[in-house]
Amino acid sequence: MSGSQADTPILANWGRRFIAWFIDYLIVNSLLAYFNLESLETKLIPQFLLPKLPGSDISIWSPLSVLIFFLYWTLSEWYVGRSIGQLLLNLRLVEAGGRNASLRSAAVQSIGKSLLLPLDCLIGWIYSPCRPLRQRLFNRLSRTIVIYIGKPMHTEAKNGYLREA
């Protein structure tokens, strides 16, 4: 690899990013279950804010868990540069210029990841300005990218970045 390619960030692929997200999801949900968040939430939050699936007792969403996921991703990606899932898969959130993510940019991109992930990803895949840097919509809004910091088996150069194949 030439000197200029060695300094070029490698954009992480979608599969690796999904696995890192899923690891974080399992870790945080395990902790939420351990601390019995659901019973705490039903005591603290009015029932009309906790909609349930028709004919069941399964909650559609949990405002408290959304808040906890938001805080987890915002603080870990700002302070450490990555979450536990990203750490295990050699990923890192950085601003598009390569600097560490600021608290503001980490918070903005965490909104999409903790609250609107399917829509966030779908728009990122469809909206053409997001595609070259493999950004979700909220990565684009926060001017952040997710890079791979390991040694990839295959890369391709595109738009001034290397892309993990």
ROSE-4610 file (N, C-alpha, C; in Angstrom, 1 decimal, always signed):
// ROSE-4610
residu = [M/M/M/S/S/S/G/G/G/S/S/S/Q/Q/Q/A/A/A/D/D/D/T/T/T/P/P/P/I/I/I/L/L/L/A/A/A/N/N/N/W/W/W/G/G/G/R/R/R/R/R/R/F/F/F/I/I/I/A/A/A/W/W/W/F/F/F/I/I/I/D/D/D/Y/Y/Y/L/L/L/I/I/I/V/V/V/N/N/N/S/S/S/L/L/L/L/L/L/A/A/A/Y/Y/Y/F/F/F/N/N/N/L/L/L/E/E/E/S/S/S/L/L/L/E/E/E/T/T/T/K/K/K/L/L/L/I/I/I/P/P/P/Q/Q/Q/F/F/F/L/L/L/L/L/L/P/P/P/K/K/K/L/L/L/P/P/P/G/G/G/S/S/S/D/D/D/I/I/I/S/S/S/I/I/I/W/W/W/S/S/S/P/P/P/L/L/L/S/S/S/V/V/V/L/L/L/I/I/I/F/F/F/F/F/F/L/L/L/Y/Y/Y/W/W/W/T/T/T/L/L/L/S/S/S/E/E/E/W/W/W/Y/Y/Y/V/V/V/G/G/G/R/R/R/S/S/S/I/I/I/G/G/G/Q/Q/Q/L/L/L/L/L/L/L/L/L/N/N/N/L/L/L/R/R/R/L/L/L/V/V/V/E/E/E/A/A/A/G/G/G/G/G/G/R/R/R/N/N/N/A/A/A/S/S/S/L/L/L/R/R/R/S/S/S/A/A/A/A/A/A/V/V/V/Q/Q/Q/S/S/S/I/I/I/G/G/G/K/K/K/S/S/S/L/L/L/L/L/L/L/L/L/P/P/P/L/L/L/D/D/D/C/C/C/L/L/L/I/I/I/G/G/G/W/W/W/I/I/I/Y/Y/Y/S/S/S/P/P/P/C/C/C/R/R/R/P/P/P/L/L/L/R/R/R/Q/Q/Q/R/R/R/L/L/L/F/F/F/N/N/N/R/R/R/L/L/L/S/S/S/R/R/R/T/T/T/I/I/I/V/V/V/I/I/I/Y/Y/Y/I/I/I/G/G/G/K/K/K/P/P/P/M/M/M/H/H/H/T/T/T/E/E/E/A/A/A/K/K/K/N/N/N/G/G/G/Y/Y/Y/L/L/L/R/R/R/E/E/E/A/A/A]
num = [1/1/1/2/2/2/3/3/3/4/4/4/5/5/5/6/6/6/7/7/7/8/8/8/9/9/9/10/10/10/11/11/11/12/12/12/13/13/13/14/14/14/15/15/15/16/16/16/17/17/17/18/18/18/19/19/19/20/20/20/21/21/21/22/22/22/23/23/23/24/24/24/25/25/25/26/26/26/27/27/27/28/28/28/29/29/29/30/30/30/31/31/31/32/32/32/33/33/33/34/34/34/35/35/35/36/36/36/37/37/37/38/38/38/39/39/39/40/40/40/41/41/41/42/42/42/43/43/43/44/44/44/45/45/45/46/46/46/47/47/47/48/48/48/49/49/49/50/50/50/51/51/51/52/52/52/53/53/53/54/54/54/55/55/55/56/56/56/57/57/57/58/58/58/59/59/59/60/60/60/61/61/61/62/62/62/63/63/63/64/64/64/65/65/65/66/66/66/67/67/67/68/68/68/69/69/69/70/70/70/71/71/71/72/72/72/73/73/73/74/74/74/75/75/75/76/76/76/77/77/77/78/78/78/79/79/79/80/80/80/81/81/81/82/82/82/83/83/83/84/84/84/85/85/85/86/86/86/87/87/87/88/88/88/89/89/89/90/90/90/91/91/91/92/92/92/93/93/93/94/94/94/95/95/95/96/96/96/97/97/97/98/98/98/99/99/99/100/100/100/101/101/101/102/102/102/103/103/103/104/104/104/105/105/105/106/106/106/107/107/107/108/108/108/109/109/109/110/110/110/111/111/111/112/112/112/113/113/113/114/114/114/115/115/115/116/116/116/117/117/117/118/118/118/119/119/119/120/120/120/121/121/121/122/122/122/123/123/123/124/124/124/125/125/125/126/126/126/127/127/127/128/128/128/129/129/129/130/130/130/131/131/131/132/132/132/133/133/133/134/134/134/135/135/135/136/136/136/137/137/137/138/138/138/139/139/139/140/140/140/141/141/141/142/142/142/143/143/143/144/144/144/145/145/145/146/146/146/147/147/147/148/148/148/149/149/149/150/150/150/151/151/151/152/152/152/153/153/153/154/154/154/155/155/155/156/156/156/157/157/157/158/158/158/159/159/159/160/160/160/161/161/161/162/162/162/163/163/163/164/164/164/165/165/165]
x = [+0.8/+0.0/+0.9/+0.5/+1.3/+1.1/+1.9/+1.8/+0.4/-0.1/-1.4/-2.5/-2.4/-3.5/-3.5/-2.3/-2.3/-3.0/-3.0/-3.7/-5.1/-5.6/-7.0/-7.9/-9.0/-9.9/-10.6/-10.9/-11.6/-13.1/-14.0/-15.4/-15.9/-16.5/-17.0/-18.2/-18.2/-19.4/-20.6/-21.8/-23.1/-23.2/-22.7/-22.8/-22.1/-20.9/-20.1/-20.8/-21.3/-22.0/-23.3/-24.0/-25.2/-24.9/-23.8/-23.4/-23.0/-22.3/-21.9/-23.2/-24.1/-25.4/-26.1/-26.2/-26.9/-26.2/-24.9/-24.2/-24.5/-24.5/-24.9/-26.4/-27.2/-28.7/-28.8/-28.1/-28.2/-27.6/-26.5/-25.9/-26.8/-27.3/-28.1/-29.4/-30.1/-31.3/-31.2/-30.1/-29.8/-29.7/-29.0/-28.9/-30.3/-31.1/-32.4/-33.3/-33.2/-34.0/-33.5/-32.2/-31.6/-32.1/-32.2/-32.7/-34.2/-34.9/-36.4/-36.9/-36.5/-36.9/-38.4/-39.0/-40.4/-41.3/-41.0/-41.9/-41.7/-40.4/-40.2/-40.9/-40.8/-41.4/-42.9/-43.6/-45.0/-45.5/-44.6/-44.9/-44.6/-43.6/-43.2/-43.9/-44.3/-44.8/-46.3/-47.1/-48.5/-48.8/-49.8/-50.1/-50.3/-50.9/-51.1/-49.8/-48.7/-47.4/-46.7/-47.4/-46.8/-47.8/-47.9/-48.9/-48.5/-49.5/-49.3/-49.8/-49.3/-49.8/-51.3/-52.1/-53.5/-53.7/-54.4/-54.7/-53.6/-52.6/-51.5/-51.0/-50.0/-49.5/-48.0/-47.7/-46.4/-46.3/-45.4/-45.3/-44.7/-45.2/-44.7/-43.3/-43.2/-41.9/-41.8/-40.6/-40.3/-39.5/-40.2/-39.5/-38.2/-38.2/-37.1/-35.9/-36.2/-35.1/-34.6/-35.4/-34.9/-34.0/-34.3/-33.5/-32.1/-32.2/-31.0/-30.1/-30.7/-29.9/-29.2/-30.0/-29.5/-28.3/-28.4/-27.3/-26.1/-26.4/-25.3/-24.5/-25.1/-24.4/-23.8/-24.5/-24.0/-22.7/-22.7/-21.6/-20.4/-20.7/-19.6/-18.9/-19.7/-19.1/-18.4/-18.9/-18.2/-16.9/-17.1/-16.0/-14.9/-15.4/-14.4/-14.2/-15.1/-15.0/-15.8/-16.2/-17.0/-17.7/-18.7/-19.5/-18.8/-19.4/-18.8/-18.9/-20.0/-20.1/-19.1/-18.9/-17.9/-16.5/-16.3/-14.9/-14.6/-15.6/-15.4/-15.2/-15.7/-15.6/-14.7/-13.9/-12.9/-13.5/-14.6/-15.2/-15.1/-15.2/-15.1/-15.9/-16.6/-17.3/-16.4/-16.2/-15.4/-16.2/-15.8/-16.4/-15.8/-16.5/-16.1/-14.6/-14.1/-12.7/-11.7/-12.2/-11.3/-11.1/-11.6/-11.4/-12.4/-12.1/-13.0/-14.3/-15.4/-16.7/-16.9/-17.5/-17.9/-19.1/-19.4/-20.6/-21.8/-21.9/-23.0/-23.2/-22.2/-22.3/-22.6/-22.1/-22.4/-23.9/-24.4/-25.8/-26.7/-26.4/-27.3/-27.4/-26.3/-26.3/-26.9/-26.9/-27.5/-29.0/-29.6/-31.0/-31.6/-31.0/-31.4/-31.2/-30.1/-29.8/-30.7/-31.1/-31.8/-33.3/-33.8/-35.2/-35.8/-35.1/-35.6/-34.7/-34.1/-33.1/-33.5/-34.7/-35.0/-35.2/-35.9/-36.1/-34.8/-34.0/-32.7/-31.8/-31.7/-31.0/-31.6/-32.9/-33.5/-33.3/-33.4/-33.2/-31.7/-30.8/-29.4/-29.1/-29.7/-29.5/-30.1/-31.2/-31.9/-31.4/-31.2/-30.8/-29.3/-29.2/-27.8/-26.7/-26.9/-25.7/-25.2/-26.0/-25.5/-24.7/-25.0/-24.4/-22.9/-22.2/-20.8/-20.0/-20.5/-19.8/-20.4/-21.4/-22.1/-22.7/-23.4/-24.0/-25.4/-25.9/-27.3/-27.7/-29.0/-29.4/-28.9/-28.9/-28.4/-26.9/-26.2/-24.8/-24.5/-25.3/-25.2/-25.5/-26.5/-26.9/-25.8/-25.2/-24.2/-22.8/-22.7/-21.4/-20.4/-20.9/-20.0/-20.0/-18.9/-18.8/-18.3/-18.6/-18.1/-17.0/-15.8/-14.6/-14.2/-13.6/-13.0/-11.5/-11.1/-9.7/-8.8/-9.3/-8.5/-7.9/-7.4/-6.8/-7.8/-8.5/-9.5/-8.9/-9.6/-9.1/-9.2/-10.2/-10.4/-10.9/-10.4/-10.9/-11.0/-11.8/-11.9/-11.8/-11.2/-11.1/-12.3/-12.9/-14.0/-14.2/-14.3/-14.6/-13.6/-12.3/-11.3/-11.2/-12.0/-12.0/-11.8/-11.3/-11.2/-12.5/-13.1/-14.3/-14.0/-14.5/-14.3/-15.3/-14.8/-15.6/-16.4]
y = [-1.2/+0.0/+1.2/+2.2/+3.5/+4.3/+5.3/+6.2/+6.9/+7.3/+8.1/+7.1/+5.9/+4.9/+4.5/+4.4/+4.0/+5.0/+6.3/+7.3/+7.5/+6.9/+7.0/+6.2/+6.8/+6.0/+5.0/+3.8/+2.8/+2.8/+3.0/+3.0/+1.6/+1.5/+0.2/-0.3/-1.6/-2.1/-2.2/-2.3/-2.4/-3.6/-4.7/-6.0/-5.9/-5.4/-5.2/-4.2/-3.1/-2.1/-2.7/-3.5/-4.1/-5.1/-5.9/-6.8/-6.0/-4.9/-4.1/-3.5/-3.0/-2.5/-3.6/-4.8/-5.9/-6.3/-6.3/-6.6/-5.6/-4.3/-3.3/-3.4/-3.8/-4.0/-5.1/-6.2/-7.3/-7.0/-6.3/-5.9/-4.9/-3.9/-2.9/-3.5/-4.3/-4.9/-5.9/-6.6/-7.6/-6.8/-5.6/-4.8/-4.2/-3.8/-3.3/-4.4/-5.6/-6.7/-7.1/-7.0/-7.4/-6.4/-5.1/-4.1/-3.9/-4.7/-4.8/-3.4/-2.9/-1.6/-1.5/-2.6/-2.5/-2.2/-2.8/-2.6/-1.1/-0.6/+0.7/+1.7/+1.4/+2.3/+2.3/+1.2/+1.3/+2.1/+2.2/+3.0/+4.5/+4.8/+6.2/+6.9/+6.1/+6.8/+6.4/+7.4/+7.2/+6.1/+5.4/+4.2/+4.7/+5.9/+6.3/+6.6/+6.7/+6.9/+5.5/+4.4/+3.1/+2.2/+2.5/+1.7/+0.3/-0.6/-2.0/-2.6/-3.7/-4.3/-4.8/-4.6/-5.0/-6.5/-6.7/-8.1/-8.7/-7.9/-8.5/-7.5/-8.0/-7.1/-6.7/-6.8/-6.4/-5.0/-4.2/-2.8/-2.6/-1.6/-1.3/-0.6/+0.3/+1.0/+1.4/+1.7/+2.0/+3.3/+4.4/+5.6/+5.6/+4.9/+4.8/+4.1/+3.0/+2.3/+3.1/+3.8/+4.7/+5.7/+6.3/+7.3/+6.6/+5.5/+4.8/+4.4/+3.9/+3.6/+4.9/+6.0/+7.3/+7.7/+7.7/+8.1/+7.2/+5.9/+4.9/+5.2/+5.3/+5.6/+6.9/+7.9/+9.3/+9.4/+8.9/+9.1/+8.2/+6.9/+6.0/+6.5/+6.9/+7.3/+8.6/+9.5/+10.8/+10.6/+10.0/+9.9/+8.9/+7.7/+6.6/+6.5/+7.0/+7.0/+5.8/+4.9/+3.7/+3.0/+2.3/+1.5/+0.1/-0.7/-2.0/-2.9/-2.8/-3.6/-3.1/-1.8/-1.3/-1.6/-1.6/-2.0/-3.5/-4.4/-5.8/-6.0/-5.1/-5.3/-4.3/-3.6/-2.6/-1.5/-1.0/+0.2/+1.4/+2.6/+3.8/+4.9/+5.7/+6.9/+8.1/+8.7/+9.9/+10.9/+12.2/+13.2/+13.0/+13.5/+13.3/+13.7/+14.6/+15.1/+14.2/+13.2/+12.2/+12.5/+13.6/+14.0/+13.1/+13.0/+12.3/+13.0/+12.3/+12.9/+13.8/+14.9/+15.9/+15.3/+15.9/+15.5/+15.8/+16.9/+17.3/+16.3/+16.0/+15.1/+13.6/+13.2/+11.9/+11.8/+12.9/+13.0/+13.0/+13.7/+13.8/+12.4/+11.8/+10.5/+9.4/+9.6/+8.6/+8.7/+9.8/+9.9/+8.9/+8.9/+8.0/+6.5/+6.2/+4.8/+4.3/+5.2/+4.7/+4.8/+5.7/+5.9/+5.5/+5.7/+5.6/+4.7/+3.7/+3.0/+2.5/+1.7/+1.2/+2.4/+3.4/+4.6/+5.3/+5.4/+6.1/+5.3/+4.0/+3.2/+3.3/+3.1/+3.1/+4.4/+5.5/+6.8/+6.9/+6.4/+6.5/+5.6/+4.5/+3.6/+4.2/+4.9/+5.5/+6.9/+7.7/+9.1/+9.1/+9.5/+9.4/+10.1/+11.3/+11.9/+11.1/+10.2/+9.3/+8.1/+7.6/+6.4/+6.3/+7.4/+7.2/+7.0/+7.6/+7.5/+6.4/+5.7/+4.6/+5.2/+6.3/+7.0/+6.7/+6.6/+6.6/+8.1/+8.4/+9.8/+10.6/+10.1/+10.9/+11.0/+10.0/+10.2/+11.4/+11.5/+12.7/+14.0/+14.0/+15.2/+15.6/+14.7/+15.0/+15.1/+14.8/+14.9/+13.9/+12.6/+11.6/+10.4/+9.6/+8.4/+7.3/+6.0/+4.9/+4.3/+4.2/+3.6/+2.3/+1.5/+0.2/+0.5/+0.1/+0.4/-0.8/-1.9/-3.1/-3.2/-4.4/-4.6/-5.4/-4.8/-5.5/-6.4/-7.4/-8.3/-7.7/-6.9/-6.3/-4.9/-4.0/-2.6/-2.1/-1.1/-0.4/+1.1/+1.9/+3.3/+4.0/+4.9/+5.6/+6.9/+8.1/+9.4/+9.8/+9.4/+9.8/+9.0/+7.9/+7.0/+5.6/+4.7/+3.3/+2.7/+1.8/+1.1/-0.3/-0.8/-2.2/-3.0/-3.9/-4.7/-5.8]
z = [+0.0/+0.0/+0.0/-0.8/-0.8/+0.4/+0.6/+1.8/+1.9/+0.7/+0.7/+1.0/+0.5/+0.7/+2.2/+2.8/+4.2/+5.1/+4.7/+5.5/+5.2/+4.2/+3.7/+4.6/+5.1/+5.9/+5.1/+5.7/+5.0/+5.5/+4.6/+5.0/+5.3/+6.5/+6.9/+6.1/+5.8/+5.1/+5.9/+5.3/+6.0/+6.8/+6.4/+7.2/+8.5/+8.5/+9.7/+10.7/+10.1/+10.9/+11.5/+10.8/+11.4/+12.5/+12.3/+13.4/+14.7/+14.5/+15.6/+16.3/+15.5/+16.1/+16.9/+16.3/+16.9/+18.3/+18.3/+19.6/+20.6/+20.2/+21.2/+21.6/+20.7/+21.0/+22.0/+21.8/+22.8/+24.2/+24.2/+25.5/+26.2/+25.6/+26.3/+26.7/+25.8/+26.2/+27.3/+27.4/+28.5/+29.8/+29.8/+31.0/+31.4/+30.4/+30.7/+31.3/+30.8/+31.4/+32.8/+33.0/+34.3/+35.3/+35.0/+35.9/+35.9/+35.1/+35.1/+34.7/+33.6/+33.1/+32.8/+32.3/+31.9/+33.1/+34.2/+35.4/+35.9/+35.8/+36.2/+35.3/+34.0/+33.0/+33.2/+33.4/+33.6/+34.8/+35.8/+37.0/+36.7/+35.9/+35.7/+34.6/+33.5/+32.3/+32.1/+31.8/+31.6/+30.5/+30.7/+29.7/+28.3/+28.1/+26.7/+25.9/+26.6/+26.0/+25.8/+26.2/+26.0/+25.2/+23.9/+23.1/+23.0/+23.0/+22.9/+21.6/+21.2/+20.0/+20.2/+19.2/+19.4/+19.9/+20.9/+21.4/+22.2/+22.6/+23.3/+24.4/+25.2/+26.2/+25.8/+24.5/+24.1/+23.7/+24.2/+24.0/+22.6/+21.9/+20.5/+20.6/+21.6/+21.8/+23.3/+23.7/+25.1/+25.1/+25.6/+25.6/+26.5/+27.6/+28.4/+27.8/+27.1/+26.4/+25.2/+24.5/+23.5/+24.0/+25.2/+25.8/+26.2/+26.8/+27.3/+26.1/+25.0/+23.8/+23.2/+23.2/+22.7/+23.5/+24.9/+25.7/+25.6/+25.5/+25.3/+24.1/+22.9/+21.7/+21.6/+22.1/+22.1/+22.9/+24.2/+25.0/+24.7/+24.3/+23.9/+22.6/+21.6/+20.3/+20.4/+21.3/+21.5/+22.4/+23.6/+24.5/+24.1/+23.7/+23.4/+21.9/+21.1/+19.6/+19.1/+19.9/+19.5/+20.6/+20.2/+21.2/+21.4/+22.3/+22.5/+21.2/+20.5/+19.3/+18.2/+18.1/+17.2/+17.6/+18.9/+19.4/+19.0/+19.1/+18.8/+17.3/+16.5/+15.0/+14.4/+15.2/+14.7/+13.8/+14.3/+13.7/+14.6/+13.9/+14.7/+14.0/+14.8/+14.2/+14.2/+13.1/+13.0/+12.1/+12.3/+11.4/+10.0/+9.0/+7.6/+7.3/+8.0/+7.8/+8.5/+9.3/+9.9/+11.4/+11.9/+13.4/+14.2/+15.5/+16.4/+16.4/+16.6/+16.5/+17.7/+17.5/+18.6/+19.3/+20.5/+21.2/+20.4/+19.7/+18.9/+17.8/+17.0/+15.9/+16.4/+17.5/+18.0/+18.4/+19.0/+19.4/+18.2/+17.2/+16.0/+15.3/+15.1/+14.4/+15.3/+16.7/+17.6/+17.6/+17.2/+17.1/+16.1/+15.0/+13.9/+14.3/+15.0/+15.4/+16.5/+17.4/+18.6/+18.4/+17.5/+17.3/+16.0/+14.9/+13.6/+12.7/+13.2/+12.4/+11.0/+10.9/+9.6/+8.6/+9.0/+8.1/+7.8/+8.8/+8.7/+7.7/+7.8/+6.8/+5.4/+5.3/+4.0/+3.3/+3.9/+3.3/+2.9/+3.7/+3.4/+2.2/+2.0/+0.8/-0.4/-0.3/-1.5/-1.9/-0.9/-1.1/-1.6/-2.9/-3.5/-2.9/-2.2/-1.6/-0.4/+0.2/+1.3/+0.8/-0.4/-0.8/-0.9/-1.5/-1.7/-0.4/+0.7/+2.0/+2.9/+2.4/+3.2/+4.4/+4.3/+5.4/+5.5/+6.8/+7.1/+6.9/+6.9/+6.8/+8.0/+9.2/+10.3/+10.4/+9.7/+9.6/+8.7/+7.6/+6.7/+7.4/+8.2/+8.9/+9.9/+10.5/+11.5/+10.9/+9.6/+8.9/+9.5/+9.8/+10.3/+9.3/+9.5/+8.7/+9.7/+9.3/+10.1/+9.4/+10.0/+9.3/+10.0/+9.2/+9.6/+9.9/+11.1/+11.5/+11.6/+11.0/+10.9/+9.6/+9.2/+7.9/+7.0/+6.1/+5.3/+4.3/+3.9/+2.9/+1.5/+1.2/-0.1/+0.1/-0.7/-0.7/-2.1/-2.3/-3.5/-3.3/-4.1/-4.0/-4.6/-3.9/-4.5/-3.7/-4.4/-3.8/-2.7/-2.9/-1.9/-0.7/-0.6/+0.5/-0.1/+0.8/+0.5/+1.0/+0.3/+0.8/+1.1/+2.2/+2.5/+1.7/+0.9/+0.0/+0.7]
